[in-house]
């Protein structure tokens, strides 16, 4: 079951956006969920992850301190709060499930990437 990212849009540099990740037909409660992004002309890169059983989060150096991943088990959603946005954050953002093995920061360790959501930051 692919995951669906939403909430993207246009923001000014220094502004904020909140993305959401949803699934259908399955709870997130036991999933480790990661976020990745792909900017035009660049390879997809790891953004961050939230671990299912204890809620710990890990982030790429480029977003640490600005982005926050959280989960809402009641609504079965995972969120990516993006603050202090920079032009280099412009990309399509995706969410996916960790396969259960493989490095957390390796996007190949994830599956069920669905359609992403476009984030554009104007300077």
ZAMARGU-4260 file (C-alpha; in steps of 0.2 Angstrom, whole numbers, plus 5000, padded with zeros to 4 digits):
<rodrens>
0) 5000/5000/5000 | 5008/5016/4994 | 5009/5031/5005 | 5003/5048/5000 | 5012/5064/5004
5) 5002/5080/5004 | 5003/5098/5010 | 5016/5105/4998 | 5015/5122/4991 | 5024/5139/4989
10) 5033/5147/5003 | 5045/5161/5006 | 5062/5159/5012 | 5061/5159/5031 | 5044/5152/5031
15) 5036/5136/5036 | 5026/5122/5028 | 5019/5106/5036 | 5018/5090/5025 | 5007/5075/5030
20) 5009/5057/5025 | 4994/5046/5025 | 4991/5027/5021 | 4975/5018/5018 | 4970/5002/5024
25) 4984/5000/5036 | 4989/5008/5052 | 5006/5017/5054 | 5007/5012/5072 | 5021/4999/5068
30) 5029/5007/5054 | 5045/5017/5053 | 5042/5031/5041 | 5054/5041/5032 | 5054/5056/5021
35) 5065/5059/5006 | 5065/5073/4993 | 5071/5075/4975 | 5076/5092/4968 | 5076/5095/4949
40) 5091/5088/4941 | 5097/5079/4957 | 5096/5062/4965 | 5083/5058/4978 | 5090/5061/4995
45) 5085/5056/5013 | 5077/5069/5024 | 5072/5061/5040 | 5064/5046/5049 | 5053/5042/5064
50) 5055/5026/5072 | 5039/5016/5076 | 5042/5009/5093 | 5049/5023/5102 | 5046/5039/5091
55) 5065/5043/5090 | 5069/5054/5075 | 5084/5056/5064 | 5087/5069/5051 | 5099/5073/5037
60) 5112/5086/5041 | 5104/5099/5029 | 5088/5099/5038 | 5092/5095/5056 | 5086/5109/5068
65) 5074/5116/5055 | 5063/5100/5051 | 5053/5090/5063 | 5044/5073/5060 | 5030/5068/5071
70) 5016/5055/5071 | 4998/5056/5075 | 4992/5038/5079 | 4974/5044/5082 | 4973/5051/5064
75) 4985/5038/5057 | 4996/5052/5050 | 5015/5056/5050 | 5019/5074/5048 | 5035/5084/5042
80) 5035/5101/5049 | 5047/5112/5039 | 5053/5128/5047 | 5066/5142/5041 | 5064/5136/5023
85) 5078/5139/5011 | 5078/5139/4992 | 5088/5123/4992 | 5073/5115/5001 | 5063/5116/4984
90) 5060/5098/4979 | 5046/5085/4978 | 5044/5077/4995 | 5040/5059/4997 | 5036/5047/5012
95) 5039/5029/5013 | 5040/5014/5025 | 5056/5006/5031 | 5058/4988/5025 | 5064/4983/5042
100) 5082/4981/5037 | 5095/4992/5030 | 5102/5009/5035 | 5089/5022/5040 | 5097/5035/5030
105) 5098/5025/5014 | 5082/5028/5004 | 5084/5010/4996 | 5079/5004/5014 | 5061/5010/5011
110) 5046/5005/5001 | 5029/5010/4996 | 5035/5027/4991 | 5019/5035/4983 | 5016/5051/4974
115) 5026/5066/4982 | 5021/5083/4985 | 5029/5098/4978 | 5037/5111/4989 | 5044/5127/4981
120) 5053/5140/4991 | 5055/5157/4984 | 5070/5168/4990
</rodrens>
